[in-house]
Structures are given as structure tokens and as C-alpha cells.
Amino acid sequence: MGSRAEGGERSPEDDVPEPLGEESRRLTREQLFVLAATALINFSSMICYSILGPFFPSEAEKKGASNTIVGLIFGCFALVNFLTSLILGNYLTQIGAKFMFVAGMFVSGCVTILFGMLDKVPSGPMFIGLCFLVRAMDAVGFAAAMTASFSILAKAFPNNIATVLGSLEIFTGLGLVLGPPLGGFLYQSFGYEVPFITLGCIVLVLVPVNMCILPTYESMPGKDSFWKLVLLPKVLMLCLIIFSISVCLGFLDPTMSLFILKKFKLPAGYVGLVFLGLALSYSLSSPLLGLLSDKLPYLRKWLLVSGGLITALCFFMLGPAPVLHIESQLWMFVLMLVLIGFSLGMSAIPVFPEILQCAHENGFEEGLSLLGLVSGLFNAMWSLGAFAGPTLGGFLNEKLGFEWASAIQGGWALLTGLAAGIFYITEAARRSSSSSLQNPPGNNEETTHLMGSDT
């Protein structure tokens, strides 16, 4: 793909990825390498992240950590990720997307292995302190890899970013799917250390692979500031949506496994299987939702609004909320997780292209610098929600129980669904009013009359 100059030399246009679906639907070798590299980071990072769910909360309790402390340990990762994403998004062009990507993977792999050594640490403050420190280091590596990943993808696939992001969510889902059952199995069979050492080594093996296959993109630093992007009203609303999605998912990390163990009396190995409902529905629906977002951009607003409202309803039923006086059953719990996975995909997939479109409409320069700002903002808001979700969720779960805590967490999704609906209705009314002022009916009739006279 791309044109060839005479004599077999590459023309400058060859360095620009050709949009899919125009003259040819075949991918360039560069695009295939980008897909492979980002698929690997999505899969490996999510499997390392989700492996904690089935056994770490109970293991941490044995070491003297309360539910609130466990939530803070999960939240620490997200808070550091939030701060790191904001910084790295601004300096992506100076650091280099490829270097940031590979370095992030290396740090994440090393720290995952270190996390597996924490069971040797004495119980109490020392164990808790080292958990915070190691998770913070892991967050730095994760933020670097994911910020660079989003930017490289958007650079390689400028006209199909939602479709590509949605397709790659299959690998995110696979990581979320395989992490809990694999972690539970390895923990039951070999103990605490083996899950982390195994996955950390896999991530480190992927580092030289990505160094070889990932292309290098050069770009000049842009003039647009991060705060100029954040303060756009539509971007603020989209940031709230990202935050709410992450809050809802983050809430489940430290609370759901404990609820399943106590309520349904399942062994740790089977707890991971319950996570499949959410992860599978999210990963399988994401490619379709991404395709819809690219082919029918006007549907994005409806996906965002309906996704928030459905998520709110499902979290209210997840417990279910005690006010409903419905007995919690395993089949209902799994069904709600399936619907939550689908509804979260409806809200998450359209957000990135919506922010890019809003930035372009407001005069931001296209290029890797803008992609760094947008990907940094996306990861930062996701991380902020991933901090608030486990922290607030652990506290509410300890004070009120899982049933009320999940209903309260669903309020975030309800708030964003309603806010998105009000925003888009207001925006449509404003555009309609502006259009009618610019083209009064009288002017249209006069133009038609003059055109008729000329003929």
C-alpha cells in the first residue's frame, strides 16, 4: 500500500498510513506490526492487572489489611497512573512514543515479579507499605505503555480509530477473562509467588519483540496546551463519562470476589470464572461498537447516553439493592455482569474518537502531539476513576455491604448518562437555532425566486 516512486524508492507519502476501506482494505506491514504490538500490551497488561482479583484481597486480609486498605492499594495504582498519564501525555513527542511504550512494558514486567515476593514480607505496616510502593511503580510503567499505545494506534489508523480500538478490546477482554481463573488456579496449585513471577517473565519476553516490530513515529511538539483541551465543555463531559466507567469497574476489583466467596460459597478457583461474564461480553461487543462508531458517527451520542443508563440499572440490580427485597442468586449476578460488560463498551468505545473530533473542531493541530494529549487525558481520567472506585467501594462495602455499595456506585453511571443526554440535546438545540438565524426562511424564498427568474 502507498505509492512507489520511480526506481523503487519510497515516496514521502509511504510514511503516512493509508486509511482502511478506500482504495484497498489490506493492511500495510507497519499497521500489522502496530496491531500486534498493541494487542500484546493490551493482553499482557490486563492479565497482570486482573490476576489480583480472586485471591489478593483475602491474602491481604491475612496480612493485616482491612477492606478499606485493600481498596486503597488498588486505588494507589490508579492515582499514580493518573498523575503519570497527565505528565507523559504532554511530553510524548519529546520522549518518543516507541521508547515510552517499550520502557513502560519493561518496568511493568519487573514490578509484577516483585509483587510476587511480597508474601515473604512480615504482616502489618511493612507489608502494606511495600504493597503501595510496588503498585505505584507498576502504575508508572503501565501509564507509559498505554499512553504511547493509544497515540501510536491513532497515528497508524487515523480514520478507523474506533474500529481498531474496539477490535483490540478483544485482547483486553481476553486478559481480563484469563487473568482471574489463571490467577486462581496458579494460586491454589503453587502458592502466591508463581502467578506474578510467571506473568512478569512473559511481559519481559515481549519487550525485545516489541522493540523489533514497532515502528518509530517522529513528530514536532505541538503548540496546543493540555488545559485548553480539558476546558472544552464537551471534553469535560466526556471526561466525566470515562471517570464513571472506570469507577464502576474499579469498584468490583476489591469487593466482588469477597462477596462471591461469602454469598455463594464458591472456592477461589471458581471465583475467576464469574468474572468471565463481564469480560467476555465487553470484549465480544467492542469490535461491533467500534465499527458502528466509525461508520455511523451520529450514533456515538446515543451509545454514550444509553450505555450510562443501562450500566446504572445493572449496578442497582447487581446486589440487588436491599430496597428491592430480591434474594441474590448466582445466575442473576452473572447476567448483570454480562449486561454491565456490554453497556460499559457502549460508553467506552466512542469516547476517544469523540474527543479527537471535538479537538479538531476547536482548531487543534493534527499530529502525534495532539494524540499524546488525548491519550494522556483518556488514561488519566480512567486512572482517576480506578482510584476512586476501589477506594470508595472498599469503604462502602465495609460500612454498608456489597448490595448497597453497588447501588451507590451505579449512581455515577446514572449521572453521566443524564449529563450526556442533556448536553447533546442542548447542543442540538443550539445548532438548530444558529442555523435558523444564519438562513432565515425569507432569504431562502428570495434566493429561490431569483434563481427562477434567471432561468
C-alpha positions in Angstrom: 0.0 0.0 0.0 1.1 3.6 -0.6 2.7 4.8 -3.8 6.1 3.9 -5.0 8.4 6.4 -6.7 10.3 5.5 -9.9 13.4 3.5 -9.4 11.9 1.6 -6.5 12.4 4.3 -3.9 9.7 5.1 -1.3 7.9 8.4 -1.7 7.2 10.6 1.4 3.6 9.6 1.3 4.6 6.0 2.1 5.2 7.1 5.7 1.6 8.1 6.1 -0.7 5.1 6.9 -3.4 4.7 4.3 -6.9 4.7 5.7 -8.7 1.5 5.6 -11.7 0.9 3.4 -10.7 3.3 0.5 -8.6 2.0 -2.4 -7.6 -1.1 -0.6 -8.6 -2.9 2.6 -5.3 -4.6 3.0 -3.1 -3.6 5.9 0.4 -2.4 5.5 3.2 -4.3 7.2 3.6 -1.2 9.5 0.0 -1.3 10.5 0.1 -5.1 11.2 3.1 -4.6 13.5 1.3 -1.8 15.3 -1.7 -4.0 15.8 0.5 -6.9 17.0 2.4 -4.7 19.5 -0.7 -3.0 20.9 -2.6 -6.3 21.1 0.3 -7.8 23.1 0.3 -4.8 25.6 -3.4 -4.9 26.0 -3.4 -8.6 26.7 -0.4 -8.7 29.0 -1.3 -5.6 31.0 -4.9 -6.7 31.6 -3.9 -10.2 32.6 -1.4 -8.8 35.1 -4.0 -6.3 36.4 -6.9 -8.7 36.7 -4.9 -11.6 38.3 -5.2 -10.0 41.7 -9.0 -10.2 41.9 -9.6 -13.8 43.1 -7.0 -14.1 45.8 -5.2 -10.9 46.7 -8.0 -9.3 48.9 -8.2 -12.4 51.1 -4.4 -12.8 51.1 -4.0 -9.1 52.2 -6.6 -9.6 55.0 -4.4 -12.4 56.3 -1.5 -9.9 56.4 -3.5 -7.4 58.5 -5.0 -5.2 55.8 -8.7 -4.2 56.1 -11.2 -3.9 53.2 -10.5 -0.2 53.1 -6.7 -0.7 53.0 -7.1 -3.3 50.2 -9.2 -0.7 48.3 -6.5 1.9 48.8 -3.9 -0.5 47.5 -5.9 -1.0 44.3 -6.6 2.8 44.2 -2.9 3.7 44.6 -2.1 2.1 41.3 -4.8 4.2 39.6 -3.8 7.5 41.3 -0.2 7.2 40.3 -1.3 6.2 36.8 -3.5 9.3 36.7 -0.6 11.7 37.5 1.9 9.8 35.3 -0.5 9.9 32.3 -1.0 13.6 32.6 2.7 14.2 32.5 3.6 11.7 29.8 0.8 12.9 27.6 2.4 16.3 27.4 5.9 15.1 26.7 5.1 12.2 24.3 6.8 13.8 21.3 10.0 14.7 23.3 10.3 11.2 24.9 9.3 9.3 21.8 6.3 7.0 21.5 8.2 3.8 20.9 10.7 4.3 23.7 7.9 5.2 26.1 6.0 2.1 25.1 8.9 -0.4 25.4 10.2 1.2 28.7 6.7 1.0 30.2 6.5 -2.7 29.4 9.9 -3.4 31.0 9.1 -1.6 34.2 5.7 -3.3 34.4 7.2 -6.8 34.0 9.9 -6.2 36.6 7.5 -4.9 39.2 5.0 -7.7 38.6 7.7 -10.1 39.6 8.5 -8.0 42.7 4.8 -8.1 43.7 5.1 -11.9 43.9 7.7 -11.6 46.6 5.6 -9.7 49.0 4.3 -12.8 50.8 7.8 -13.1 52.3 7.3 -9.7 54.0 6.2 -9.6 57.6 2.5 -8.9 58.2 1.3 -5.4 59.2 2.6 -2.0 58.2 5.7 -3.2 56.3 3.6 -5.5 54.1 1.0 -2.7 53.4 3.7 -0.1 52.8 5.5 -2.3 50.2 2.2 -3.1 48.5 1.7 0.6 48.0 5.2 1.2 46.7 5.3 -1.7 44.3 1.8 -0.9 42.9 2.9 2.7 42.4 6.0 1.6 40.4 3.7 -0.7 38.3 1.4 2.3 37.6 4.3 4.3 36.1 5.1 1.5 33.7 1.5 0.9 32.8 0.8 4.6 32.2 3.8 4.9 29.9 2.9 1.9 27.8 -0.8 2.6 27.5 -0.4 6.4 26.7 2.1 5.5 23.9 -0.1 2.7 22.7 -3.2 4.9 22.2 -1.1 7.5 20.3 0.6 5.0 18.0 -2.7 3.4 17.2 -4.4 6.7 16.3 -1.3 7.7 14.2 -1.4 4.4 12.3 -5.2 4.3 11.8 -6.4 7.9 11.6 -9.8 7.2 10.0 -10.6 4.0 11.8 -9.5 4.6 15.4 -12.8 3.5 17.0 -12.9 0.3 14.9 -9.3 -0.6 15.8 -9.7 0.3 19.5 -12.9 -1.8 19.6 -11.2 -4.8 17.9 -8.2 -4.6 20.3 -10.6 -4.7 23.2 -10.9 -8.4 22.4 -7.4 -8.8 23.7 -8.2 -6.6 26.7 -11.1 -8.8 27.4 -9.0 -11.9 26.9 -6.6 -10.6 29.5 -9.5 -9.9 31.9 -11.0 -13.3 31.1 -7.9 -15.3 31.6 -6.4 -13.3 34.5 -8.8 -14.3 37.3 -9.2 -18.0 36.5 -5.5 -18.4 35.7 -4.5 -16.4 38.8 -6.9 -18.5 41.0 -5.6 -21.8 39.5 -1.9 -20.9 39.9 -2.5 -19.6 43.4 -4.4 -22.7 44.5 -1.8 -25.0 42.9 1.5 -23.3 43.5 1.0 -20.5 46.0 1.2 -16.8 46.0 4.5 -16.2 44.1 4.0 -18.3 41.0 1.2 -16.2 39.3 3.2 -13.0 39.5 6.6 -14.5 38.5 5.1 -16.3 35.5 3.3 -13.2 34.1 6.1 -10.9 34.9 8.5 -13.0 32.9 6.1 -13.2 30.0 5.9 -9.4 29.9 9.7 -9.1 29.9 9.9 -11.6 27.0 7.6 -9.3 25.0 9.9 -6.3 25.4 12.5 -7.3 22.8 9.7 -8.5 20.5 8.1 -5.0 20.5 11.5 -3.3 20.1 11.9 -5.2 16.8 8.4 -4.9 15.3 7.1 -1.5 16.5 7.6 1.4 14.0 9.1 4.7 15.0 7.0 7.9 14.6 8.7 11.3 14.6 6.7 14.4 15.3 7.4 18.0 16.3 6.0 19.2 19.7 2.6 20.9 19.3 1.6 24.4 20.4 -1.7 23.3 22.0 -1.9 23.0 25.8 -3.4 20.3 27.9 -5.6 22.7 29.8 -7.0 24.2 26.5 -8.3 20.7 25.6 -9.6 19.8 29.1 -11.6 23.0 29.5 -13.7 22.4 26.3 -17.3 21.8 27.6 -17.8 18.6 25.5 -14.4 17.2 26.6 -15.3 17.8 30.2 -18.5 15.9 29.7 -16.6 13.0 28.0 -14.0 13.0 30.8 -16.9 12.5 33.3 -18.0 9.5 31.3 -14.5 8.0 31.3 -14.3 8.6 35.0 -17.7 6.9 35.7 -16.9 3.8 33.6 -13.6 3.4 35.5 -15.3 4.0 38.9 -17.8 1.2 38.2 -15.2 -1.3 37.1 -12.7 -0.3 39.8 -15.4 -0.9 42.5 -15.6 -4.5 41.5 -11.9 -5.3 42.0 -11.6 -5.4 45.8 -15.3 -6.2 46.6 -16.7 -8.7 44.1 -14.5 -11.7 44.9 -15.2 -11.3 48.7 -19.0 -11.0 48.0 -19.0 -14.2 45.8 -16.9 -16.2 48.4 -19.2 -15.2 51.3 -22.6 -15.2 49.5 -22.3 -18.1 47.1 -19.7 -20.2 49.0 -17.6 -20.7 45.8 -13.9 -21.8 46.0 -11.2 -19.3 44.9 -10.7 -21.1 41.6 -14.3 -20.7 40.6 -14.5 -17.1 41.6 -12.4 -16.2 38.5 -15.0 -17.9 36.3 -17.7 -15.5 37.5 -15.5 -12.6 36.1 -15.9 -14.2 32.7 -19.4 -12.8 32.3 -18.3 -9.2 32.3 -15.0 -9.6 30.4 -16.5 -11.8 27.6 -19.5 -9.6 26.9 -17.2 -6.5 26.9 -14.6 -7.9 24.6 -17.0 -9.5 22.1 -19.2 -6.5 21.8 -16.4 -3.9 21.5 -15.5 -4.6 17.8 -19.1 -4.1 16.7 -19.5 -1.0 18.8 -16.2 0.4 17.4 -17.4 -0.3 13.8 -20.7 1.5 14.5 -18.8 4.5 15.9 -16.7 4.8 12.8 -19.3 4.1 10.1 -22.2 5.9 11.8 -20.7 8.7 13.9 -24.1 10.2 14.8 -24.8 7.0 16.8 -22.0 7.8 19.3 -24.1 10.2 21.3 -26.9 7.6 21.7 -24.4 4.9 22.7 -22.9 7.2 25.4 -26.3 8.1 26.8 -27.9 4.6 26.7 -24.7 2.9 27.9 -24.7 5.1 31.1 -28.3 4.5 31.9 -28.1 0.7 31.3 -25.0 0.5 33.5 -26.7 2.3 36.3 -29.7 -0.1 36.2 -27.4 -3.2 36.2 -25.4 -2.0 39.2 -28.6 -1.4 41.1 -29.6 -5.0 40.3 -26.2 -6.5 40.9 -26.6 -6.9 44.7 -29.5 -6.5 44.2 -30.2 -3.3 46.2 -31.9 -4.2 49.5 -34.8 -1.8 48.8 -36.0 -4.2 46.1 -36.3 -7.2 48.6 -34.9 -9.6 45.9 -32.8 -12.5 47.1 -29.3 -12.5 45.4 -28.8 -15.6 43.1 -25.7 -16.6 41.2 -27.4 -16.7 37.8 -28.8 -13.2 38.2 -25.4 -12.0 39.4 -23.7 -13.4 36.3 -26.5 -12.0 34.0 -26.0 -8.5 35.4 -22.2 -8.8 34.8 -22.8 -9.7 31.2 -25.1 -6.7 30.7 -22.6 -4.4 32.5 -19.8 -5.5 30.2 -21.9 -4.7 27.1 -23.2 -1.3 28.5 -19.7 -0.2 29.5 -18.5 -1.0 26.0 -21.3 1.3 24.7 -19.9 4.1 26.8 -16.2 3.5 26.5 -15.6 2.8 22.8 -17.0 6.1 21.3 -15.2 8.4 23.8 -11.7 8.5 22.2 -12.9 9.4 18.6 -15.4 11.9 20.2 -12.6 13.7 22.0 -10.4 13.8 18.8 -13.3 15.1 16.8 -14.0 17.8 19.4 -10.3 18.8 19.4 -10.3 19.1 15.6 -13.5 21.2 15.6 -11.8 23.6 18.0 -8.7 24.2 16.0 -6.2 21.8 17.5 -3.3 20.8 15.2 -3.4 17.2 14.0 -0.3 15.1 14.8 1.3 13.0 17.4 1.4 15.8 19.9 -2.5 16.0 19.9 -2.7 12.3 20.1 -0.4 12.3 23.1 -2.7 14.9 24.8 -5.8 12.9 24.1 -4.4 9.5 25.1 -2.9 11.0 28.2 -6.2 12.6 29.1 -8.1 9.4 28.5 -5.7 7.3 30.6 -5.6 9.9 33.3 -9.4 10.1 33.7 -9.6 6.3 33.6 -7.0 6.1 36.3 -8.7 8.7 38.5 -11.9 6.6 38.3 -9.9 3.5 39.0 -8.6 5.2 42.2 -12.0 6.4 43.3 -13.8 3.1 42.5 -11.8 0.7 44.7 -11.2 3.3 47.5 -14.8 4.4 47.8 -16.0 0.9 47.0 -13.9 -0.7 49.7 -15.2 1.8 52.3 -18.8 1.5 51.3 -18.6 -2.3 51.2 -17.1 -2.4 54.7 -19.7 0.0 56.1 -22.9 -0.8 54.1 -22.3 -4.2 52.5 -21.9 -5.1 48.8 -25.6 -4.7 47.9 -25.9 -1.0 48.9 -22.4 -0.2 47.8 -23.0 -1.5 44.2 -26.3 0.5 44.0 -24.5 3.7 45.1 -21.7 3.1 42.6 -24.3 2.8 39.8 -25.2 6.4 40.6 -22.0 7.6 38.8 -23.2 5.9 35.6 -26.7 7.4 36.0 -25.2 10.9 36.5 -23.1 10.7 33.4 -25.9 9.2 31.2 -28.2 12.0 32.2 -25.4 14.6 31.8 -24.6 13.3 28.3 -28.3 13.4 27.3 -28.8 16.9 28.5 -25.5 18.1 26.8 -26.4 16.6 23.4 -30.0 17.9 23.5 -28.7 21.4 24.3 -26.0 21.2 21.6 -28.6 20.1 19.0 -31.0 22.9 20.0 -28.1 25.5 19.9 -27.0 24.3 16.4 -30.6 24.4 15.2 -31.1 27.9 16.5 -27.8 29.1 14.9 -28.7 27.5 11.6 -32.1 29.2 11.5 -30.5 32.6 12.3 -28.0 32.2 9.5 -30.6 31.1 7.0 -33.9 32.9 7.6 -36.9 31.5 5.7 -37.3 34.8 3.8 -33.8 34.5 2.4 -34.4 31.0 1.1 -37.6 32.1 -0.7 -35.9 35.1 -2.2 -33.0 33.0 -3.4 -35.4 30.5 -5.0 -37.3 33.3 -6.7 -34.1 34.9 -8.1 -32.9 31.6 -9.3 -36.2 31.0 -11.0 -36.1 34.5 -12.7 -32.6 33.8 -14.1 -33.8 30.7 -15.8 
